[in-house]
Amino acid sequence: MDQPGLADDSAEPVDVLIIGGGPAGATAASLLAARGAQVLLLEKDRHPRFHIGESLLPRNITLFERLGVLDQVAAIGVLKPAAEFVSDEHGTAAAFPFSLARDPRDRFAFQVPRAAFDELLFANAAARGARTLQQCRVVSLRSAPPGGRALVHAVAADGGRRAFAARFVLDASGRDTFLAGKLGLREPATRHASAAVYAHYRGAEFRTGEREGCISIHLARDGWFWMIPLPDGVMSVGFVAHPALFKGREGSMATFLAAQIEASPSVSARMRAAERISAVTATGNYSYAARTSWGEGYMMIGDAFAFLDPIFSSGVLFAMMAGEMGAAVAEAWLTDPRAARALARRAERRLRRGMSTLGWLITRINDPVLRDMFLSANNRFGMRDGLISLLAGDIERPLTARGPEFAFKAAYRMLSALHRLGLRLHPDGDIRRAPGDMLAAGS
Ligand SMILES: Cc1cc2nc3c(=O)[nH]c(=O)nc-3n(C[C@H](O)[C@H](O)[C@H](O)COP(=O)(O)OP(=O)(O)OC[C@H]3O[C@@H](n4cnc5c(N)ncnc54)[C@H](O)[C@@H]3O)c2cc1C
C-alpha cells in the first residue's frame, strides 16, 4: 500500500481523513464536524460533476433532516411519491405508492440531478466545519502502527503532493474502492452480474396524475430500464442487463441503447418525441463487496465497501447510512478504540443484512415468477405493502415485524412450484394456465 513520498515528519496531522466527497464521505464529514471532530475531506474531482444514481428512497429523508439539508434537496429535486413497474411481457403496469408503506415516515422521496445533490452535500460538510479539498486525489496510504497514525499521500490538480498523518481514515472512494483494491479485499458477487448504459433526454413522456414524479422500472425481454424524471423536463433513461448482452453488441453504446429502447414497446412508446441531450455512458456495474469493511484505524463506507445492483435505487441510502455509521466509528476511535471496534462490527452486520434483504429480490429480478408477483395486484398477507416498504428503503425491520416479507418469500416458492406445472399468477391476482406466448416468454 505504501509509496515513497514525503517523509512522515512533514505530514500534516488530522484526526479523521475521508477519501472521497460523494454522499458517503460528505455525510460522514458533516456529522463528524458538527460533533466537533477535526475532519479533512478529500475529493479527486471538482463539484459539480456528473454522477449516476438519481432516484432516492423515502428512508433518505430522515438522514437529510439530520444533516439539515432537506429543504435544499427539495429545491433541486422532483418529488417521488411511488415506484412503478411496467412489464412488456404482461402488457401492464403496477404502482407501489409510498403512502401505503408500513412506516408513516416513508411517504415520499426525491429524484435529483446528482451533480447538484452531491455539490450541496459537500458544501454542507464545509459549512458544518469540515475542511474540504477538491481536485486532490489520494494516491497512497500506509496503515497506522498500533496507537499511531496512518500516512496518506494525495496529489493536487497542480501536481503538488500533500501528506497527512491521520488517526482514522474513512474510505468513501465509491466504485474506485481505493482501500479494498489495495488490500485485495474486493470480491465480485457470484450470483448476479449486470452492466448499465444510460443518458439524459428531453421530450420523453412524463407520468401525470397519481404517478407524477414516480420512477418507472420497465421490465423488458433482455433486462430492465429505469425512467427517472428530473427537473426541467429532463428524463434519465438507463438500460441494465447481463454483461454478455453488452459484449455481444454491434456498434457504439449509443446505437446499442437506442436499439434496446426501440425493442421495448413500453419504453419506445414514451420515447417517441425524445431527444438525447447528454453523452451515452456505460458502467459495468458488477456487484461486489469487500471481505471486511473495517480494520485497525480505517473503515470503508458506501460503494467503497459494497455495491448492489441499482434496481431498487438503494445505493445513496446505503452510502449515507454507512456515512452515519462511519462517523460514529471514527469518533469513537479517537477516544476508545475498543468501543469503536464493537461499533464497526455492528455497522457491518447492519449493512450486510440490509443488502442481503434487497439482494434476495435483485438476484431474481429476471425470474418470471418474481415479475408476475410484482405485476399482480395481490396483497394477500400484506405482501404487497411489505414490498412497498422495502422499496421505500425500510430494510431494518426486527424479525418480529418481517411477516409480510416472509409471506412474500413463501408465496414465491409456492408460485415457482406452480410455474413448473405451467400455472402462473396473472396481473388480476388469479392463478391459471398461462397463454402460450406468456409461458414461452417466461420459461
Ligand atoms: C448504473 C447505476 C445506476 C444507479 N442508480 C441509482 C439510483 O437510482 N439510486 C441510488 O440511490 N443509487 C444508484 N446507484 C448507486 C449510486 O450511484 C451509488 O451507490 C452512490 O453514488 C454511492 O455513494 P458513495 O459516496 O459511496 O460513492 P460516490 O458517489 O461514487 O462518491 C465517491 C467519490 O470519491 C471520489 N474519489 C474516488 N477515488 C478517490 C481518491 N483516490 N481520492 C479522492 N477522491 C476520490 C470520487 O470522485 C467520488 O466523488 C446507481 C449506480 C449505477 C452504477
The ligand as an SDF file (V2000), in Angstrom:
LIG
                    3D

 53 58  0  0  0  0  0  0  0  0999 V2000
  -25.9170    2.4340  -13.3800 C   0  0  0  0  0  0  0  0  0  0  0  0
  -26.1390    2.8490  -11.9750 C   0  0  0  0  0  0  0  0  0  0  0  0
  -27.3730    3.3570  -11.5860 C   0  0  0  0  0  0  0  0  0  0  0  0
  -27.5700    3.7530  -10.2470 C   0  0  0  0  0  0  0  0  0  0  0  0
  -28.8060    4.2370   -9.8730 N   0  0  0  0  0  0  0  0  0  0  0  0
  -29.0090    4.5790   -8.5710 C   0  0  0  0  0  0  0  0  0  0  0  0
  -30.2380    5.1550   -8.1620 C   0  0  0  0  0  0  0  0  0  0  0  0
  -31.1570    5.3750   -8.9430 O   0  0  0  0  0  0  0  0  0  0  0  0
  -30.3880    5.4720   -6.8460 N   0  0  0  0  0  0  0  0  0  0  0  0
  -29.3910    5.2640   -5.9310 C   0  0  0  0  0  0  0  0  0  0  0  0
  -29.5810    5.5660   -4.7330 O   0  0  0  0  0  0  0  0  0  0  0  0
  -28.2030    4.7640   -6.3060 N   0  0  0  0  0  0  0  0  0  0  0  0
  -27.9840    4.4300   -7.5980 C   0  0  0  0  0  0  0  0  0  0  0  0
  -26.7660    3.9610   -7.9790 N   0  0  0  0  0  0  0  0  0  0  0  0
  -25.7280    3.7820   -6.9450 C   0  0  0  0  0  0  0  0  0  0  0  0
  -25.1280    5.1400   -6.5190 C   0  0  0  0  0  0  0  0  0  0  0  0
  -24.6160    5.7850   -7.6380 O   0  0  0  0  0  0  0  0  0  0  0  0
  -24.0290    4.8780   -5.5090 C   0  0  0  0  0  0  0  0  0  0  0  0
  -24.3850    3.8480   -4.6190 O   0  0  0  0  0  0  0  0  0  0  0  0
  -23.6870    6.1410   -4.6830 C   0  0  0  0  0  0  0  0  0  0  0  0
  -23.2560    7.1850   -5.5030 O   0  0  0  0  0  0  0  0  0  0  0  0
  -22.5830    5.7790   -3.6650 C   0  0  0  0  0  0  0  0  0  0  0  0
  -22.1120    6.9200   -2.9990 O   0  0  0  0  0  0  0  0  0  0  0  0
  -20.6020    6.9520   -2.4720 P   0  0  0  0  0  0  0  0  0  0  0  0
  -20.4500    8.2380   -1.7590 O   0  0  0  0  0  0  0  0  0  0  0  0
  -20.2860    5.6920   -1.7860 O   0  0  0  0  0  0  0  0  0  0  0  0
  -19.7150    6.9360   -3.8100 O   0  0  0  0  0  0  0  0  0  0  0  0
  -19.6460    8.0340   -4.9720 P   0  0  0  0  0  0  0  0  0  0  0  0
  -20.9270    8.7430   -5.0840 O   0  0  0  0  0  0  0  0  0  0  0  0
  -19.1430    7.3190   -6.1780 O   0  0  0  0  0  0  0  0  0  0  0  0
  -18.5620    9.0460   -4.4630 O   0  0  0  0  0  0  0  0  0  0  0  0
  -17.2000    8.6640   -4.3650 C   0  0  0  0  0  0  0  0  0  0  0  0
  -16.3490    9.9100   -4.5290 C   0  0  0  0  0  0  0  0  0  0  0  0
  -14.9930    9.5730   -4.2450 O   0  0  0  0  0  0  0  0  0  0  0  0
  -14.1490   10.2690   -5.1430 C   0  0  0  0  0  0  0  0  0  0  0  0
  -12.8840    9.5360   -5.1920 N   0  0  0  0  0  0  0  0  0  0  0  0
  -12.6560    8.2990   -5.6900 C   0  0  0  0  0  0  0  0  0  0  0  0
  -11.3560    7.9350   -5.5120 N   0  0  0  0  0  0  0  0  0  0  0  0
  -10.7570    8.9760   -4.8800 C   0  0  0  0  0  0  0  0  0  0  0  0
   -9.4170    9.2170   -4.4340 C   0  0  0  0  0  0  0  0  0  0  0  0
   -8.4390    8.3080   -4.6130 N   0  0  0  0  0  0  0  0  0  0  0  0
   -9.1240   10.3840   -3.8320 N   0  0  0  0  0  0  0  0  0  0  0  0
  -10.1110   11.3430   -3.6500 C   0  0  0  0  0  0  0  0  0  0  0  0
  -11.3850   11.1810   -4.0700 N   0  0  0  0  0  0  0  0  0  0  0  0
  -11.7200   10.0010   -4.6640 C   0  0  0  0  0  0  0  0  0  0  0  0
  -14.9370   10.2380   -6.4480 C   0  0  0  0  0  0  0  0  0  0  0  0
  -14.5200   11.2690   -7.3310 O   0  0  0  0  0  0  0  0  0  0  0  0
  -16.3670   10.4510   -5.9430 C   0  0  0  0  0  0  0  0  0  0  0  0
  -16.7460   11.8170   -5.9220 O   0  0  0  0  0  0  0  0  0  0  0  0
  -26.5290    3.6090   -9.3050 C   0  0  0  0  0  0  0  0  0  0  0  0
  -25.2880    3.1390   -9.7100 C   0  0  0  0  0  0  0  0  0  0  0  0
  -25.0920    2.7550  -11.0240 C   0  0  0  0  0  0  0  0  0  0  0  0
  -23.7380    2.2390  -11.4380 C   0  0  0  0  0  0  0  0  0  0  0  0
  1  2  1  0
  2  3  1  0
  2 52  2  0
  3  4  2  0
  4  5  1  0
  4 50  1  0
  5  6  2  0
  6  7  1  0
  6 13  1  0
  7  8  2  0
  7  9  1  0
  9 10  1  0
 10 11  2  0
 10 12  1  0
 12 13  2  0
 13 14  1  0
 14 15  1  0
 14 50  1  0
 15 16  1  0
 16 17  1  0
 16 18  1  0
 18 19  1  0
 18 20  1  0
 20 21  1  0
 20 22  1  0
 22 23  1  0
 23 24  1  0
 24 25  2  0
 24 26  1  0
 24 27  1  0
 27 28  1  0
 28 29  2  0
 28 30  1  0
 28 31  1  0
 31 32  1  0
 32 33  1  0
 33 34  1  0
 33 48  1  0
 34 35  1  0
 35 36  1  0
 35 46  1  0
 36 37  1  0
 36 45  1  0
 37 38  2  0
 38 39  1  0
 39 40  1  0
 39 45  2  0
 40 41  1  0
 40 42  2  0
 42 43  1  0
 43 44  2  0
 44 45  1  0
 46 47  1  0
 46 48  1  0
 48 49  1  0
 50 51  2  0
 51 52  1  0
 52 53  1  0
M  END
$$$$
